[in-house]
Amino acid sequence: MSEIEKLINLAKNAADKIRKHNFVRVVSHNDADGLTSAGIMAQALLRADIPFQLSIAAKLDEAVIEEVNRTISQGDLVIFCDMGSGQPELIGKVKADVVVLDHHQPVGQSPAKAVVNAHMVGIDGATDISASGTCYLVARKLGTGNIDLAGLAIAGAVGDRQLFRTANAFILEEALKAGVVSVRKGLKIGDGNLVNVLAYSTEPFLDITGYPEKAAEFLNQLEISGNIEDLSESELSKLASAIALKLVRQASPEAIEAVIGEFFLLNRELVHNVYDFISILNTCGKQKVYGLALSLCLKDSGILDEALSLTKEHEKNLALDIRESVEKIRKGENIWYINTVEAVSTGSLATTVVRYLHPELPFICVNESEGVLKVSARGTRELVSKGLDLAFALREAAGAVGGNGGGHSVASGASIPMGSTEEFLSIADRIIGEQLRKNTGGKAK
């Protein structure tokens, strides 16, 4: 039996468990992958006539478990999406049967009645399937008419910057065959006015990002104007080449691949361009307007204008915030790092730095927000191939200062106590150095 077939069997087992319950309590994560996971589960449960209550959480902690236990009755089922694999002790505190649909590295023995996680069958959940892909595999076993939800799974995978191989390739093939998704060649960025798109989107982060007048000058030199979706093939090619030249100077190889090539159109969703769709979801997640994100996933066209204007404003603030933060980055022995206060989005900042500015070492951002220190760390696939494991590094370093952390080898997060920044960074720097040295046999460069 292939790895995919084993994963589908796990999904079928979870779907069978779900079908036996009269009420389901769903909790999902607040990023694009978590929100599309919630959208998939909501539609699949609606179609299966299973009543449910759904909530979105920034992380799985004691408060979430207490809230879940307060809102369930005897015989209910609790489903955790995009979370739950790393906290078996918390799952054990839920006063009901639990199903975990996740793609993070499992830790320990899960007390859940069913777990669908690619790592259990030898597929890498960090790169080859997202939580939304995992939820989609369960949804297609809950009802035969759920193939149209594949678009949300593809969006979740793109949102988590995944590769379309093994499990993701299986889902994509199904989506393409059903006409749910189609492929377009060009720049992997959102649609809209070229000056605004280049000045205020952080993917790609260029020397003109944050500067509309520089973006306009760049386009004038290329003699290109208007909306990106209206460009001819030759104009697109000219623009892509000019952007590639800017990227070659300092970005990682995967940054160029991330910006130019084939990308997906979501034919069944309200917003067709996958990058615009993800931007809206990420904005809703950051602004804590989860209802707006779920309405988008459930195809409520009444919310579209509000969602788009909120996103444009957020993207602009984010581009300007990152532009300002970039000046304050410092270098450790084996990491680049920054300390920020109330940053608009630490994850976007971390991704931008490691992808476009300093791809040679991992980047760690420590952000003080509402009296708590939140950490975001990012690496590149190339660094992971050299031994980098940020999930391990952040778990160990955060644990050493009385906090907690985890995630993926290439992207991870942590919460640490106030006042522990320097000690945390020093420990993380040392662990990362050891990881990178192990493979090179010398000092981490």
VOBAKOL-732688 format. One record per residue (C-alpha): residue number from 1; residue in three letters; x, y negated, z negated. Coordinates in steps of 0.1 Angstrom, whole numbers. Example, Ala and Ser with C-alpha at 12.3 -4.5 7.8 and 13.67 -1.06 7.14 Angstrom:
// residues 2
+-----+------+-------+-------+-------+
: seq : type :     u :     v :     w :
+-----+------+-------+-------+-------+
:   1 :  ALA :   123 :    45 :   -78 :
:   2 :  SER :   137 :    11 :   -71 :
+-----+------+-------+-------+-------+
This chain:
// residues 445
+-----+------+-------+-------+-------+
: seq : type :     u :     v :     w :
+-----+------+-------+-------+-------+
:   1 :  MET :     0 :     0 :     0 :
:   2 :  SER :    14 :   -34 :    10 :
:   3 :  GLU :    19 :   -62 :   -16 :
:   4 :  ILE :   -10 :   -82 :     0 :
:   5 :  GLU :   -33 :   -52 :    -4 :
:   6 :  LYS :   -23 :   -48 :   -40 :
:   7 :  LEU :   -31 :   -85 :   -46 :
:   8 :  ILE :   -65 :   -81 :   -29 :
:   9 :  ASN :   -72 :   -51 :   -51 :
:  10 :  LEU :   -65 :   -73 :   -82 :
:  11 :  ALA :   -88 :   -99 :   -67 :
:  12 :  LYS :  -116 :   -73 :   -61 :
:  13 :  ASN :  -112 :   -61 :   -97 :
:  14 :  ALA :  -116 :   -98 :  -110 :
:  15 :  ALA :  -146 :  -103 :   -87 :
:  16 :  ASP :  -163 :   -72 :  -100 :
:  17 :  LYS :  -158 :   -84 :  -136 :
:  18 :  ILE :  -172 :  -119 :  -127 :
:  19 :  ARG :  -203 :  -104 :  -111 :
:  20 :  LYS :  -212 :   -86 :  -143 :
:  21 :  HIS :  -217 :  -119 :  -163 :
:  22 :  ASN :  -247 :  -141 :  -164 :
:  23 :  PHE :  -227 :  -172 :  -173 :
:  24 :  VAL :  -192 :  -183 :  -165 :
:  25 :  ARG :  -171 :  -210 :  -181 :
:  26 :  VAL :  -144 :  -222 :  -157 :
:  27 :  VAL :  -113 :  -243 :  -167 :
:  28 :  SER :   -88 :  -255 :  -140 :
:  29 :  HIS :   -58 :  -277 :  -137 :
:  30 :  ASN :   -59 :  -314 :  -127 :
:  31 :  ASP :   -36 :  -314 :   -97 :
:  32 :  ALA :   -45 :  -308 :   -60 :
:  33 :  ASP :   -40 :  -271 :   -64 :
:  34 :  GLY :   -61 :  -269 :   -96 :
:  35 :  LEU :   -89 :  -291 :   -82 :
:  36 :  THR :   -92 :  -270 :   -50 :
:  37 :  SER :   -92 :  -239 :   -72 :
:  38 :  ALA :  -121 :  -253 :   -91 :
:  39 :  GLY :  -138 :  -263 :   -58 :
:  40 :  ILE :  -135 :  -227 :   -45 :
:  41 :  MET :  -147 :  -211 :   -77 :
:  42 :  ALA :  -176 :  -235 :   -80 :
:  43 :  GLN :  -188 :  -228 :   -44 :
:  44 :  ALA :  -183 :  -191 :   -48 :
:  45 :  LEU :  -203 :  -190 :   -81 :
:  46 :  LEU :  -231 :  -212 :   -67 :
:  47 :  ARG :  -234 :  -189 :   -37 :
:  48 :  ALA :  -234 :  -158 :   -59 :
:  49 :  ASP :  -262 :  -174 :   -81 :
:  50 :  ILE :  -240 :  -172 :  -112 :
:  51 :  PRO :  -246 :  -202 :  -135 :
:  52 :  PHE :  -214 :  -219 :  -147 :
:  53 :  GLN :  -199 :  -248 :  -165 :
:  54 :  LEU :  -166 :  -263 :  -152 :
:  55 :  SER :  -140 :  -285 :  -168 :
:  56 :  ILE :  -106 :  -298 :  -157 :
:  57 :  ALA :   -76 :  -300 :  -180 :
:  58 :  ALA :   -41 :  -315 :  -177 :
:  59 :  LYS :   -27 :  -284 :  -195 :
:  60 :  LEU :   -38 :  -254 :  -215 :
:  61 :  ASP :   -34 :  -261 :  -252 :
:  62 :  GLU :   -52 :  -255 :  -285 :
:  63 :  ALA :   -77 :  -284 :  -278 :
:  64 :  VAL :   -88 :  -267 :  -245 :
:  65 :  ILE :   -93 :  -234 :  -263 :
:  66 :  GLU :  -114 :  -250 :  -291 :
:  67 :  GLU :  -135 :  -268 :  -265 :
:  68 :  VAL :  -141 :  -235 :  -246 :
:  69 :  ASN :  -150 :  -217 :  -277 :
:  70 :  ARG :  -175 :  -245 :  -286 :
:  71 :  THR :  -192 :  -242 :  -253 :
:  72 :  ILE :  -196 :  -204 :  -248 :
:  73 :  SER :  -222 :  -179 :  -260 :
:  74 :  GLN :  -221 :  -142 :  -266 :
:  75 :  GLY :  -215 :  -123 :  -234 :
:  76 :  ASP :  -201 :  -152 :  -214 :
:  77 :  LEU :  -170 :  -150 :  -192 :
:  78 :  VAL :  -141 :  -176 :  -192 :
:  79 :  ILE :  -120 :  -181 :  -161 :
:  80 :  PHE :   -88 :  -200 :  -162 :
:  81 :  CYS :   -75 :  -212 :  -128 :
:  82 :  ASP :   -39 :  -224 :  -122 :
:  83 :  MET :   -31 :  -219 :  -158 :
:  84 :  GLY :   -30 :  -191 :  -185 :
:  85 :  SER :    -2 :  -169 :  -173 :
:  86 :  GLY :    24 :  -184 :  -196 :
:  87 :  GLN :     3 :  -186 :  -228 :
:  88 :  PRO :   -10 :  -151 :  -237 :
:  89 :  GLU :   -13 :  -162 :  -274 :
:  90 :  LEU :   -37 :  -190 :  -264 :
:  91 :  ILE :   -57 :  -167 :  -241 :
:  92 :  GLY :   -60 :  -143 :  -271 :
:  93 :  LYS :   -79 :  -170 :  -291 :
:  94 :  VAL :  -108 :  -172 :  -266 :
:  95 :  LYS :  -139 :  -157 :  -281 :
:  96 :  ALA :  -151 :  -141 :  -249 :
:  97 :  ASP :  -138 :  -120 :  -220 :
:  98 :  VAL :  -112 :  -139 :  -199 :
:  99 :  VAL :  -101 :  -137 :  -163 :
: 100 :  VAL :   -69 :  -155 :  -153 :
: 101 :  LEU :   -64 :  -166 :  -117 :
: 102 :  ASP :   -29 :  -181 :  -115 :
: 103 :  HIS :     4 :  -182 :   -97 :
: 104 :  HIS :    28 :  -192 :  -124 :
: 105 :  GLN :    53 :  -167 :  -138 :
: 106 :  PRO :    36 :  -144 :  -163 :
: 107 :  VAL :    49 :  -143 :  -199 :
: 108 :  GLY :    43 :  -114 :  -222 :
: 109 :  GLN :    13 :   -91 :  -221 :
: 110 :  SER :   -20 :  -109 :  -212 :
: 111 :  PRO :   -51 :  -101 :  -234 :
: 112 :  ALA :   -73 :  -111 :  -204 :
: 113 :  LYS :   -97 :   -86 :  -190 :
: 114 :  ALA :   -84 :   -93 :  -155 :
: 115 :  VAL :   -54 :  -112 :  -142 :
: 116 :  VAL :   -48 :  -120 :  -105 :
: 117 :  ASN :   -12 :  -132 :  -102 :
: 118 :  ALA :    10 :  -126 :   -71 :
: 119 :  HIS :    41 :  -121 :   -94 :
: 120 :  MET :    25 :   -89 :  -106 :
: 121 :  VAL :    27 :   -73 :   -71 :
: 122 :  GLY :    61 :   -87 :   -61 :
: 123 :  ILE :    50 :  -119 :   -43 :
: 124 :  ASP :    65 :  -152 :   -53 :
: 125 :  GLY :    38 :  -174 :   -67 :
: 126 :  ALA :    60 :  -204 :   -67 :
: 127 :  THR :    63 :  -204 :   -29 :
: 128 :  ASP :    40 :  -179 :   -12 :
: 129 :  ILE :     6 :  -184 :   -28 :
: 130 :  SER :   -11 :  -211 :   -48 :
: 131 :  ALA :   -37 :  -209 :   -75 :
: 132 :  SER :   -63 :  -220 :   -49 :
: 133 :  GLY :   -51 :  -191 :   -26 :
: 134 :  THR :   -55 :  -167 :   -56 :
: 135 :  CYS :   -91 :  -181 :   -62 :
: 136 :  TYR :   -99 :  -177 :   -25 :
: 137 :  LEU :   -89 :  -140 :   -25 :
: 138 :  VAL :  -114 :  -136 :   -54 :
: 139 :  ALA :  -141 :  -157 :   -37 :
: 140 :  ARG :  -139 :  -136 :    -5 :
: 141 :  LYS :  -146 :  -105 :   -27 :
: 142 :  LEU :  -175 :  -123 :   -45 :
: 143 :  GLY :  -193 :  -129 :   -12 :
: 144 :  THR :  -188 :  -122 :    25 :
: 145 :  GLY :  -197 :  -158 :    35 :
: 146 :  ASN :  -168 :  -174 :    17 :
: 147 :  ILE :  -142 :  -175 :    45 :
: 148 :  ASP :  -150 :  -212 :    50 :
: 149 :  LEU :  -133 :  -218 :    16 :
: 150 :  ALA :  -100 :  -209 :    31 :
: 151 :  GLY :   -95 :  -246 :    40 :
: 152 :  LEU :   -94 :  -255 :     3 :
: 153 :  ALA :   -69 :  -227 :    -3 :
: 154 :  ILE :   -46 :  -241 :    25 :
: 155 :  ALA :   -49 :  -276 :    10 :
: 156 :  GLY :   -39 :  -263 :   -24 :
: 157 :  ALA :    -9 :  -246 :   -10 :
: 158 :  VAL :     2 :  -277 :     9 :
: 159 :  GLY :    -4 :  -297 :   -23 :
: 160 :  ASP :    20 :  -274 :   -41 :
: 161 :  ARG :    45 :  -277 :   -12 :
: 162 :  GLN :    44 :  -240 :    -5 :
: 163 :  LEU :    56 :  -219 :    24 :
: 164 :  PHE :    32 :  -201 :    48 :
: 165 :  ARG :    46 :  -166 :    45 :
: 166 :  THR :    33 :  -133 :    30 :
: 167 :  ALA :     0 :  -142 :    10 :
: 168 :  ASN :    -3 :  -177 :    24 :
: 169 :  ALA :     3 :  -164 :    59 :
: 170 :  PHE :   -25 :  -139 :    54 :
: 171 :  ILE :   -49 :  -167 :    42 :
: 172 :  LEU :   -39 :  -190 :    71 :
: 173 :  GLU :   -44 :  -163 :    97 :
: 174 :  GLU :   -79 :  -157 :    84 :
: 175 :  ALA :   -86 :  -195 :    84 :
: 176 :  LEU :   -73 :  -200 :   119 :
: 177 :  LYS :   -92 :  -170 :   133 :
: 178 :  ALA :  -125 :  -183 :   117 :
: 179 :  GLY :  -118 :  -219 :   130 :
: 180 :  VAL :  -118 :  -232 :    94 :
: 181 :  VAL :   -84 :  -247 :   100 :
: 182 :  SER :   -65 :  -258 :   131 :
: 183 :  VAL :   -30 :  -269 :   137 :
: 184 :  ARG :   -17 :  -303 :   150 :
: 185 :  LYS :    19 :  -312 :   159 :
: 186 :  GLY :    34 :  -345 :   147 :
: 187 :  LEU :    42 :  -364 :   116 :
: 188 :  LYS :    30 :  -347 :    84 :
: 189 :  ILE :    14 :  -378 :    70 :
: 190 :  GLY :   -20 :  -392 :    65 :
: 191 :  ASP :   -40 :  -410 :    92 :
: 192 :  GLY :   -46 :  -447 :    93 :
: 193 :  ASN :   -29 :  -480 :   101 :
: 194 :  LEU :     8 :  -474 :   108 :
: 195 :  VAL :    22 :  -503 :    88 :
: 196 :  ASN :     2 :  -493 :    57 :
: 197 :  VAL :     9 :  -456 :    61 :
: 198 :  LEU :    47 :  -461 :    63 :
: 199 :  ALA :    49 :  -489 :    37 :
: 200 :  TYR :    26 :  -472 :    11 :
: 201 :  SER :    30 :  -435 :    14 :
: 202 :  THR :    57 :  -418 :    -6 :
: 203 :  GLU :    59 :  -389 :    18 :
: 204 :  PRO :    83 :  -396 :    35 :
: 205 :  PHE :   101 :  -421 :    12 :
: 206 :  LEU :   121 :  -443 :    35 :
: 207 :  ASP :   142 :  -475 :    32 :
: 208 :  ILE :   110 :  -493 :    44 :
: 209 :  THR :    87 :  -477 :    17 :
: 210 :  GLY :    72 :  -504 :    -5 :
: 211 :  TYR :    81 :  -531 :    20 :
: 212 :  PRO :    52 :  -538 :    45 :
: 213 :  GLU :    72 :  -565 :    63 :
: 214 :  LYS :   101 :  -540 :    69 :
: 215 :  ALA :    77 :  -513 :    81 :
: 216 :  ALA :    62 :  -538 :   106 :
: 217 :  GLU :    97 :  -548 :   118 :
: 218 :  PHE :   106 :  -511 :   122 :
: 219 :  LEU :    75 :  -504 :   143 :
: 220 :  ASN :    80 :  -536 :   164 :
: 221 :  GLN :   115 :  -524 :   173 :
: 222 :  LEU :   100 :  -491 :   185 :
: 223 :  GLU :    72 :  -510 :   202 :
: 224 :  ILE :    45 :  -489 :   185 :
: 225 :  SER :    14 :  -502 :   168 :
: 226 :  GLY :   -22 :  -492 :   158 :
: 227 :  ASN :   -34 :  -461 :   140 :
: 228 :  ILE :   -13 :  -430 :   137 :
: 229 :  GLU :   -41 :  -407 :   149 :
: 230 :  ASP :   -44 :  -427 :   181 :
: 231 :  LEU :    -7 :  -425 :   192 :
: 232 :  SER :     1 :  -408 :   224 :
: 233 :  GLU :    24 :  -377 :   224 :
: 234 :  SER :    54 :  -398 :   236 :
: 235 :  GLU :    48 :  -425 :   209 :
: 236 :  LEU :    45 :  -398 :   182 :
: 237 :  SER :    77 :  -382 :   194 :
: 238 :  LYS :    95 :  -416 :   194 :
: 239 :  LEU :    83 :  -424 :   159 :
: 240 :  ALA :    92 :  -389 :   146 :
: 241 :  SER :   128 :  -392 :   160 :
: 242 :  ALA :   133 :  -427 :   144 :
: 243 :  ILE :   120 :  -414 :   110 :
: 244 :  ALA :   142 :  -383 :   114 :
: 245 :  LEU :   173 :  -405 :   119 :
: 246 :  LYS :   165 :  -424 :    87 :
: 247 :  LEU :   161 :  -391 :    68 :
: 248 :  VAL :   193 :  -375 :    81 :
: 249 :  ARG :   213 :  -401 :    62 :
: 250 :  GLN :   205 :  -388 :    27 :
: 251 :  ALA :   174 :  -366 :    25 :
: 252 :  SER :   174 :  -328 :    19 :
: 253 :  PRO :   170 :  -306 :    50 :
: 254 :  GLU :   136 :  -295 :    36 :
: 255 :  ALA :   125 :  -332 :    36 :
: 256 :  ILE :   129 :  -334 :    74 :
: 257 :  GLU :   110 :  -302 :    78 :
: 258 :  ALA :    84 :  -316 :    53 :
: 259 :  VAL :    78 :  -347 :    75 :
: 260 :  ILE :    79 :  -335 :   111 :
: 261 :  GLY :    63 :  -305 :   127 :
: 262 :  GLU :    30 :  -287 :   126 :
: 263 :  PHE :     3 :  -296 :   100 :
: 264 :  PHE :   -32 :  -285 :    93 :
: 265 :  LEU :   -66 :  -300 :   101 :
: 266 :  LEU :   -93 :  -289 :    77 :
: 267 :  ASN :  -123 :  -285 :   101 :
: 268 :  ARG :  -149 :  -278 :    74 :
: 269 :  GLU :  -139 :  -304 :    49 :
: 270 :  LEU :  -151 :  -341 :    47 :
: 271 :  VAL :  -115 :  -353 :    52 :
: 272 :  HIS :   -98 :  -334 :    81 :
: 273 :  ASN :   -62 :  -345 :    77 :
: 274 :  VAL :   -48 :  -322 :    50 :
: 275 :  TYR :   -24 :  -349 :    37 :
: 276 :  ASP :   -52 :  -374 :    32 :
: 277 :  PHE :   -73 :  -347 :    15 :
: 278 :  ILE :   -45 :  -339 :    -9 :
: 279 :  SER :   -38 :  -376 :   -16 :
: 280 :  ILE :   -74 :  -381 :   -26 :
: 281 :  LEU :   -73 :  -351 :   -49 :
: 282 :  ASN :   -40 :  -361 :   -65 :
: 283 :  THR :   -53 :  -396 :   -71 :
: 284 :  CYS :   -85 :  -383 :   -87 :
: 285 :  GLY :   -64 :  -361 :  -109 :
: 286 :  LYS :   -42 :  -390 :  -120 :
: 287 :  GLN :   -71 :  -413 :  -126 :
: 288 :  LYS :   -90 :  -386 :  -144 :
: 289 :  VAL :  -121 :  -390 :  -121 :
: 290 :  TYR :  -124 :  -352 :  -117 :
: 291 :  GLY :  -161 :  -354 :  -107 :
: 292 :  LEU :  -150 :  -373 :   -76 :
: 293 :  ALA :  -125 :  -347 :   -66 :
: 294 :  LEU :  -149 :  -318 :   -71 :
: 295 :  SER :  -176 :  -337 :   -52 :
: 296 :  LEU :  -151 :  -339 :   -23 :
: 297 :  CYS :  -145 :  -301 :   -25 :
: 298 :  LEU :  -182 :  -295 :   -26 :
: 299 :  LYS :  -187 :  -317 :     5 :
: 300 :  ASP :  -207 :  -346 :   -10 :
: 301 :  SER :  -202 :  -373 :    17 :
: 302 :  GLY :  -217 :  -400 :    -6 :
: 303 :  ILE :  -185 :  -403 :   -26 :
: 304 :  LEU :  -161 :  -406 :     4 :
: 305 :  ASP :  -158 :  -444 :     6 :
: 306 :  GLU :  -152 :  -447 :   -32 :
: 307 :  ALA :  -126 :  -419 :   -31 :
: 308 :  LEU :  -107 :  -434 :    -1 :
: 309 :  SER :  -105 :  -469 :   -15 :
: 310 :  LEU :   -94 :  -456 :   -49 :
: 311 :  THR :   -67 :  -435 :   -32 :
: 312 :  LYS :   -54 :  -464 :   -11 :
: 313 :  GLU :   -50 :  -486 :   -42 :
: 314 :  HIS :   -33 :  -458 :   -61 :
: 315 :  GLU :    -9 :  -449 :   -33 :
: 316 :  LYS :     1 :  -485 :   -30 :
: 317 :  ASN :     8 :  -488 :   -67 :
: 318 :  LEU :    27 :  -455 :   -66 :
: 319 :  ALA :    50 :  -465 :   -38 :
: 320 :  LEU :    58 :  -498 :   -55 :
: 321 :  ASP :    63 :  -481 :   -89 :
: 322 :  ILE :    87 :  -455 :   -73 :
: 323 :  ARG :   106 :  -482 :   -55 :
: 324 :  GLU :   111 :  -500 :   -88 :
: 325 :  SER :   120 :  -469 :  -107 :
: 326 :  VAL :   146 :  -457 :   -82 :
: 327 :  GLU :   169 :  -486 :   -93 :
: 328 :  LYS :   170 :  -472 :  -129 :
: 329 :  ILE :   181 :  -436 :  -121 :
: 330 :  ARG :   212 :  -423 :  -140 :
: 331 :  LYS :   234 :  -394 :  -134 :
: 332 :  GLY :   244 :  -367 :  -159 :
: 333 :  GLU :   269 :  -339 :  -153 :
: 334 :  ASN :   245 :  -316 :  -135 :
: 335 :  ILE :   213 :  -337 :  -132 :
: 336 :  TRP :   199 :  -370 :  -121 :
: 337 :  TYR :   175 :  -384 :  -147 :
: 338 :  ILE :   154 :  -414 :  -156 :
: 339 :  ASN :   135 :  -426 :  -187 :
: 340 :  THR :   102 :  -444 :  -179 :
: 341 :  VAL :    72 :  -458 :  -198 :
: 342 :  GLU :    37 :  -453 :  -184 :
: 343 :  ALA :    49 :  -444 :  -149 :
: 344 :  VAL :    21 :  -441 :  -123 :
: 345 :  SER :    31 :  -405 :  -115 :
: 346 :  THR :    62 :  -388 :  -128 :
: 347 :  GLY :    57 :  -357 :  -105 :
: 348 :  SER :    56 :  -379 :   -74 :
: 349 :  LEU :    87 :  -398 :   -86 :
: 350 :  ALA :   106 :  -366 :   -93 :
: 351 :  THR :    97 :  -351 :   -60 :
: 352 :  THR :   106 :  -383 :   -41 :
: 353 :  VAL :   141 :  -385 :   -57 :
: 354 :  VAL :   151 :  -349 :   -52 :
: 355 :  ARG :   137 :  -347 :   -17 :
: 356 :  TYR :   147 :  -381 :    -3 :
: 357 :  LEU :   174 :  -396 :   -24 :
: 358 :  HIS :   195 :  -372 :   -44 :
: 359 :  PRO :   189 :  -336 :   -32 :
: 360 :  GLU :   223 :  -323 :   -43 :
: 361 :  LEU :   212 :  -320 :   -80 :
: 362 :  PRO :   179 :  -315 :   -99 :
: 363 :  PHE :   161 :  -346 :  -111 :
: 364 :  ILE :   144 :  -350 :  -145 :
: 365 :  CYS :   120 :  -378 :  -155 :
: 366 :  VAL :   111 :  -384 :  -191 :
: 367 :  ASN :    80 :  -406 :  -194 :
: 368 :  GLU :    66 :  -421 :  -225 :
: 369 :  SER :    28 :  -422 :  -223 :
: 370 :  GLU :     3 :  -427 :  -251 :
: 371 :  GLY :    29 :  -420 :  -278 :
: 372 :  VAL :    40 :  -387 :  -261 :
: 373 :  LEU :    71 :  -378 :  -241 :
: 374 :  LYS :    61 :  -360 :  -209 :
: 375 :  VAL :    88 :  -345 :  -187 :
: 376 :  SER :    87 :  -337 :  -150 :
: 377 :  ALA :   116 :  -319 :  -133 :
: 378 :  ARG :   121 :  -310 :   -96 :
: 379 :  GLY :   147 :  -292 :   -76 :
: 380 :  THR :   150 :  -280 :   -40 :
: 381 :  ARG :   147 :  -245 :   -26 :
: 382 :  GLU :   184 :  -247 :   -18 :
: 383 :  LEU :   193 :  -253 :   -54 :
: 384 :  VAL :   170 :  -225 :   -65 :
: 385 :  SER :   189 :  -202 :   -41 :
: 386 :  LYS :   221 :  -213 :   -60 :
: 387 :  GLY :   206 :  -202 :   -93 :
: 388 :  LEU :   185 :  -231 :  -105 :
: 389 :  ASP :   155 :  -221 :  -127 :
: 390 :  LEU :   139 :  -253 :  -140 :
: 391 :  ALA :   111 :  -233 :  -158 :
: 392 :  PHE :   137 :  -215 :  -179 :
: 393 :  ALA :   158 :  -247 :  -184 :
: 394 :  LEU :   128 :  -268 :  -195 :
: 395 :  ARG :   113 :  -241 :  -217 :
: 396 :  GLU :   146 :  -236 :  -236 :
: 397 :  ALA :   155 :  -273 :  -238 :
: 398 :  ALA :   120 :  -284 :  -249 :
: 399 :  GLY :   119 :  -255 :  -274 :
: 400 :  ALA :   152 :  -266 :  -289 :
: 401 :  VAL :   138 :  -300 :  -298 :
: 402 :  GLY :   104 :  -289 :  -310 :
: 403 :  GLY :    84 :  -292 :  -278 :
: 404 :  ASN :    73 :  -268 :  -250 :
: 405 :  GLY :    78 :  -265 :  -213 :
: 406 :  GLY :    76 :  -242 :  -183 :
: 407 :  GLY :    64 :  -240 :  -147 :
: 408 :  HIS :    82 :  -228 :  -116 :
: 409 :  SER :   119 :  -225 :  -108 :
: 410 :  VAL :   117 :  -254 :   -84 :
: 411 :  ALA :    92 :  -276 :  -103 :
: 412 :  SER :    86 :  -277 :  -140 :
: 413 :  GLY :    73 :  -298 :  -168 :
: 414 :  ALA :    75 :  -302 :  -206 :
: 415 :  SER :    62 :  -322 :  -236 :
: 416 :  ILE :    88 :  -332 :  -262 :
: 417 :  PRO :    86 :  -351 :  -295 :
: 418 :  MET :    93 :  -389 :  -296 :
: 419 :  GLY :   129 :  -396 :  -302 :
: 420 :  SER :   142 :  -364 :  -287 :
: 421 :  THR :   150 :  -376 :  -252 :
: 422 :  GLU :   188 :  -376 :  -254 :
: 423 :  GLU :   191 :  -343 :  -271 :
: 424 :  PHE :   166 :  -327 :  -246 :
: 425 :  LEU :   184 :  -341 :  -216 :
: 426 :  SER :   218 :  -330 :  -229 :
: 427 :  ILE :   206 :  -294 :  -234 :
: 428 :  ALA :   188 :  -293 :  -201 :
: 429 :  ASP :   219 :  -306 :  -183 :
: 430 :  ARG :   241 :  -279 :  -199 :
: 431 :  ILE :   216 :  -251 :  -191 :
: 432 :  ILE :   213 :  -262 :  -155 :
: 433 :  GLY :   251 :  -265 :  -152 :
: 434 :  GLU :   254 :  -229 :  -164 :
: 435 :  GLN :   228 :  -218 :  -139 :
: 436 :  LEU :   245 :  -235 :  -109 :
: 437 :  ARG :   280 :  -225 :  -120 :
: 438 :  LYS :   270 :  -188 :  -123 :
: 439 :  ASN :   266 :  -187 :   -85 :
: 440 :  THR :   294 :  -209 :   -74 :
: 441 :  GLY :   320 :  -196 :   -99 :
: 442 :  GLY :   331 :  -231 :  -106 :
: 443 :  LYS :   319 :  -265 :  -118 :
: 444 :  ALA :   284 :  -274 :  -106 :
: 445 :  LYS :   289 :  -300 :   -80 :
+-----+------+-------+-------+-------+
